[in-house]
Amino acid sequence: MPQSPHKAAEPTSARGLIGWVLFDWATQPFYLLVVTFLFAPYFVNGFMDDPAHGQTLWAYATGTDRAPGRP
């Protein structure tokens, strides 16, 4: 079996892991704000002629991660 030219990744240090967790925790509210309160109304009122149809499409688009069989 040929060997891969890439070396195995080294484990991340605890300091690096904590830094990533804090960064992710700090940036989540920004993305939640943009997607929920800024982009959703813009999509519904700006791209669609019928706001009810736009809301339906937005609900389908944001609900696709809730596939059957997933918690």
Backbone bond lengths (Angstrom), bond angles and torsions (degrees), N, CA, C in turn:
res aa  C-N    CA-C-N  psi(-1)  N-CA   C-N-CA  omega(-1)  CA-C   N-CA-C  phi
1 M - - - 1.445 - - 1.529 107.89 -
2 P 1.340 118.44 128.04 1.465 119.96 179.93 1.521 110.98 -70.36
3 Q 1.311 114.53 145.75 1.450 119.86 179.66 1.519 110.24 -86.40
4 S 1.315 115.83 147.19 1.461 121.53 178.88 1.530 109.15 -74.83
5 P 1.332 117.77 140.39 1.459 119.48 178.76 1.527 113.25 -73.31
6 H 1.328 116.82 -9.85 1.457 120.10 -178.54 1.527 110.49 -93.69
7 K 1.309 115.40 140.53 1.457 120.27 176.00 1.526 109.19 -81.02
8 A 1.307 115.56 154.12 1.455 120.33 176.59 1.526 109.22 -66.85
9 A 1.304 116.06 144.32 1.458 120.80 179.88 1.526 110.05 -68.36
10 E 1.310 114.33 141.46 1.460 119.13 177.35 1.525 108.99 -82.77
11 P 1.314 117.10 149.63 1.463 119.46 177.99 1.530 110.96 -61.07
12 T 1.305 115.14 145.21 1.457 120.79 178.75 1.514 109.69 -77.32
13 S 1.309 115.47 143.84 1.461 119.26 178.18 1.519 110.13 -71.20
14 A 1.318 115.58 160.44 1.466 120.32 179.23 1.525 110.21 -62.65
15 R 1.309 117.19 -36.56 1.466 120.84 179.35 1.534 110.86 -64.50
16 G 1.318 117.15 -42.09 1.461 120.79 177.68 1.517 112.13 -65.04
17 L 1.324 117.07 -40.74 1.457 121.62 179.13 1.524 110.78 -65.34
18 I 1.311 117.39 -44.30 1.465 120.83 178.92 1.524 110.52 -64.21
19 G 1.326 117.24 -39.39 1.457 120.66 176.77 1.516 112.18 -61.18
20 W 1.329 116.54 -42.48 1.469 119.62 178.68 1.520 110.85 -66.30
21 V 1.319 118.01 -41.91 1.462 121.41 -179.81 1.523 110.41 -62.61
22 L 1.326 117.62 -44.10 1.464 120.24 179.96 1.521 111.33 -66.73
23 F 1.336 117.89 -38.23 1.457 120.87 177.75 1.525 110.36 -63.49
24 D 1.325 117.01 -45.93 1.456 120.82 -179.74 1.525 110.67 -63.96
25 W 1.304 117.53 -41.38 1.454 122.11 179.12 1.531 110.69 -64.09
26 A 1.314 117.58 -37.89 1.460 121.27 -177.74 1.523 112.42 -75.30
27 T 1.331 118.65 -30.24 1.459 120.03 -177.46 1.518 113.76 -90.00
28 Q 1.312 119.59 -15.89 1.460 121.44 -178.19 1.520 113.43 -58.80
29 P 1.324 121.20 -43.79 1.470 119.34 -179.52 1.529 112.83 -60.00
30 F 1.317 117.64 -33.66 1.463 120.32 179.17 1.520 110.83 -63.75
31 Y 1.318 118.10 -48.42 1.460 121.13 -179.49 1.522 111.08 -66.28
32 L 1.316 117.22 -38.79 1.459 120.68 177.48 1.524 110.06 -61.81
33 L 1.316 117.20 -43.36 1.456 121.56 178.73 1.521 111.42 -62.38
34 V 1.321 117.06 -46.87 1.463 120.73 -177.69 1.519 111.21 -64.61
35 V 1.314 118.07 -48.90 1.460 120.87 -176.00 1.526 111.51 -69.13
36 T 1.321 117.22 -42.05 1.455 120.10 -173.75 1.525 113.36 -81.09
37 F 1.317 116.68 -48.62 1.462 119.22 -169.80 1.522 114.75 -103.07
38 L 1.318 118.78 -16.07 1.460 120.03 -179.28 1.522 112.65 -108.90
39 F 1.316 117.88 -51.54 1.452 119.52 -174.75 1.523 112.55 -77.46
40 A 1.328 118.35 -36.92 1.476 120.25 -177.99 1.530 112.11 -59.41
41 P 1.337 120.26 -51.46 1.475 118.50 177.72 1.524 112.79 -64.73
42 Y 1.318 117.06 -33.88 1.461 120.14 177.40 1.529 110.41 -64.49
43 F 1.303 117.13 -41.73 1.462 121.13 177.97 1.526 110.65 -64.37
44 V 1.321 116.71 -47.38 1.465 121.22 -175.98 1.519 111.25 -65.46
45 N 1.320 117.69 -44.82 1.463 120.43 -175.27 1.517 114.01 -92.49
46 G 1.309 118.52 -22.76 1.451 120.94 -175.27 1.514 114.81 -95.12
47 F 1.313 117.75 -35.01 1.461 121.31 -174.85 1.528 113.31 -98.26
48 M 1.300 116.39 -24.29 1.460 119.24 -172.96 1.527 110.52 -109.53
49 D 1.342 116.16 145.74 1.461 120.40 176.58 1.524 111.15 -76.61
50 D 1.321 115.97 -35.53 1.456 121.58 -178.99 1.531 108.82 -109.31
51 P 1.341 118.41 113.92 1.471 120.01 -179.00 1.530 113.96 -58.49
52 A 1.325 117.86 -34.74 1.473 120.05 179.46 1.526 110.45 -65.31
53 H 1.318 116.98 -41.61 1.464 120.49 177.47 1.533 110.12 -66.97
54 G 1.322 117.08 -38.27 1.465 120.75 177.16 1.514 112.35 -62.79
55 Q 1.327 116.61 -40.80 1.460 120.13 177.42 1.522 110.98 -65.42
56 T 1.315 116.52 -37.16 1.463 120.36 178.01 1.522 110.71 -63.98
57 L 1.328 116.97 -46.79 1.464 120.41 178.73 1.521 111.35 -63.75
58 W 1.326 117.50 -39.13 1.467 120.59 178.84 1.527 110.07 -64.42
59 A 1.326 116.82 -40.10 1.466 119.92 178.55 1.522 110.80 -64.34
60 Y 1.326 117.59 -41.63 1.462 120.19 177.18 1.529 110.99 -64.49
61 A 1.320 116.53 -41.52 1.467 120.53 -177.47 1.521 111.66 -66.18
62 T 1.307 117.16 -40.44 1.467 119.43 -178.50 1.520 112.44 -85.84
63 G 1.322 118.01 -12.40 1.456 121.03 -179.93 1.506 114.13 -96.54
64 T 1.317 118.60 0.97 1.457 120.28 -177.44 1.518 112.58 -69.07
65 D 1.325 118.04 -20.47 1.464 118.82 178.67 1.527 111.54 -76.74
66 R 1.300 117.07 -6.35 1.470 121.58 178.18 1.529 109.64 -97.36
67 A 1.297 116.04 56.88 1.461 121.14 -178.86 1.517 110.53 -67.02
68 P 1.315 117.57 150.89 1.475 119.89 178.19 1.535 110.93 -59.20
69 G 1.288 114.00 139.12 1.456 119.25 178.93 1.518 113.74 91.66
70 R 1.319 116.19 -5.02 1.467 119.27 177.90 1.522 108.55 -102.44
71 P 1.311 116.75 144.36 1.492 118.98 179.39 1.503 112.09 -72.30
